[in-house]
């Protein structure tokens, strides 16, 4: 389901790659592209539910700023990011 997929982004499960690095166990862009909510709806969902996943207020502020930037880009029809392509 869409909510299960977006939950994967929020919980950001990681795996160890061949170099011993912690990397995401999934492709977040693929999840966003498959979401039934669309890009804008998915970002709103993630923004609303992400606050519980931050322990540092500065990290939360940075994330909120990035969500705001993404919303501005999606709302501007003059950008190549408008509603449908990442």
N, C-alpha and C positions, 0 to 999 in steps of 0.2 A: 504494500500500500504506500501511498504518498507519504503519510505521516511516519511510517516505519523508515522509509528512505531518508527523510529529512532528519529523523532521529539519529541516523548513522552519522550525519554531518555534525550534529550537536555533540555526540559522544566521542567522535573522532578516534575510533579504535585504530591502533597502530600495530605494525609488525616490524620485525627486524629483517632488513634486506641482506644481500650477500656481503656487503661491506660493514655490517654490524650497525648500520644507521637505523634509527626509528623513522619509519615512513608510514603514511596513511595506508590503510588496508583496502582502500577503494578510491575511485576517482570522483571527487565532489562535483566536477563539472558535468559528468555523465548523469549523476543523480539529479542535478538541477535541470538538465535538459529533458529528463524523463518525467519530471513532476507534473501531475495533473493541475497543479495550482499555477503553472506558468512561472516565469522568472520573477516577476514582481510579487506575486502571491507567496512564492517560496521564500523570498527575501524578507517579506513582512513576517511570515511565520518564524523564521530563524531569528530575526531581530527581537521579536516578542519573547521567545522562549530561551534566548541565549543568556539572559542576565543571571540565571541560576548557575551557570557554568564558569563564572568569573569569581576569583578571590581577590583580585587586585583592581581597585577602582580606576587606575590609570589604563590598564588593559581594557576594561569595560568602556572607558571613554574613547579609546582608540578604535575599538570595534564599532561603537555607535557612530563615530565619524565616518568609518568606512561604509556602514550601512546607509548613511545619509548620502554619501557620494554616489553609491550605486543607485539609489533611488533617483537622484538628480539626473544621472546619465540615462536611466530607463525612461524618465519622464520627458526627456528632450528628444524630439523627433529628428533633430539634426545630427544625432550621433549614430554610429553604426551599431550601437548596443541596444537600440530601441526595440523592445518587445519581441524577442524571438531568437536572437542570436547572441551568444556570449562572446 
